[in-house]
Amino acid sequence: MSDAAAMPFAQSVRSAVPSVLMPLRVRDLVLRFGEITVLDHLSLDLGPRGCTMIMGPNGAGKSLLLKLLHGLMQPTAGQIDWGGQGPTDVTARQALVFQKPVLLRRSVRANIEFVLKARCKRPGESAEFLEHVGLSHKADQPARLLSGGEAQRLSLARALATDPEVLFLDEPTASLDPASVLAIERIVSDARNRGVRIIFVTHDVGQARRMADDVVFMHRGKAAEHSRADDFFPDPQSSAARDFLNGRIVV
Ligand SMILES: Nc1ncnc2c1ncn2[C@@H]1O[C@H](COP(=O)(O)OP(=O)(O)OP(=O)(O)O)[C@@H](O)[C@H]1O
């Protein structure tokens, strides 16, 4: 990893003005696949700022919740209200980073330029995004030759190049080494501090403690608990969250 990772942006990609998408209000969200209910009357309110960490055991419905919030899937029932905005506007103002980086088979620089062009921005701005994530020295290399950590930093830079008001992250550091994890966290924290609303799924309790302003703990398709990080970690209210934090298997 280069020390240049997460250099502060000269350009203000987002100012600290709250997004028009916030607050988020979710009511009685249900998602079924045939007879199987995976999200079960989930309700949630998220305020205008900060980093919300979504935690919970395997299969709790975390990834599906992100996809529904981002408009990639439709719920079986229930409401998702992003500040009263229409669905097209909502998805365009958001970006999603997956655990496995999704990159174009082009150069590192071209991956950023493609996004900038789609957003009618100057391709020359790609240099700033690459510097921000510590990849200036790899700009002309094919993206497919990047290491896992580098590819995820490029994936994050692509997401930031869309100038999102809300950034979803679905276990973006699950397969990265500790230095790469911290590099990603610094980039995400910087975005948060510039006013991007972060919604971040992780299994990593240490990461959640470092990053969270608030925590949503999901269990069996519901938001079992939603609290400020300062309250959640020392004193989780649900037995499932207590077991999870203590490393016990939660079913
Ligand atoms: N297309 C589908 N048909 C049936 N069940 C599905 C489908 N997609 C997902 N599921 C189920 O929905 C449940 C929730 O999936 P989801 O990927 O949201 O879990 P998760 O909380 O992100 O889990 P993990 O921590 O393991 O990534 C899982 O039990 C999964 O098997």
The ligand as a Gaussian input file, in Angstrom:
#p B3LYP/6-31G(d) Opt

LIG

0 1
 N      -32.513000     -15.477000      -4.519000
 C      -32.674000     -16.007000      -3.319000
 N      -33.553000     -16.990000      -3.092000
 C      -33.731000     -17.531000      -1.858000
 N      -33.053000     -17.124000      -0.758000
 C      -32.161000     -16.134000      -0.938000
 C      -31.904000     -15.520000      -2.195000
 N      -30.962000     -14.560000      -2.045000
 C      -30.627000     -14.586000      -0.732000
 N      -31.340000     -15.524000      -0.068000
 C      -31.268000     -15.826000       1.352000
 O      -31.551000     -14.653000       2.074000
 C      -30.872000     -14.685000       3.325000
 C      -30.207000     -13.345000       3.561000
 O      -29.179000     -13.179000       2.582000
 P      -28.125000     -11.994000       2.695000
 O      -27.138000     -12.200000       1.581000
 O      -28.809000     -10.696000       2.742000
 O      -27.466000     -12.305000       4.102000
 P      -26.290000     -11.543000       4.853000
 O      -26.824000     -11.092000       6.170000
 O      -25.690000     -10.515000       3.966000
 O      -25.304000     -12.764000       5.084000
 P      -23.690000     -12.887000       5.101000
 O      -23.252000     -12.268000       6.378000
 O      -23.481000     -14.364000       5.083000
 O      -23.166000     -12.204000       3.867000
 C      -29.893000     -15.849000       3.265000
 O      -30.417000     -16.926000       4.033000
 C      -29.865000     -16.210000       1.804000
 O      -29.655000     -17.604000       1.598000

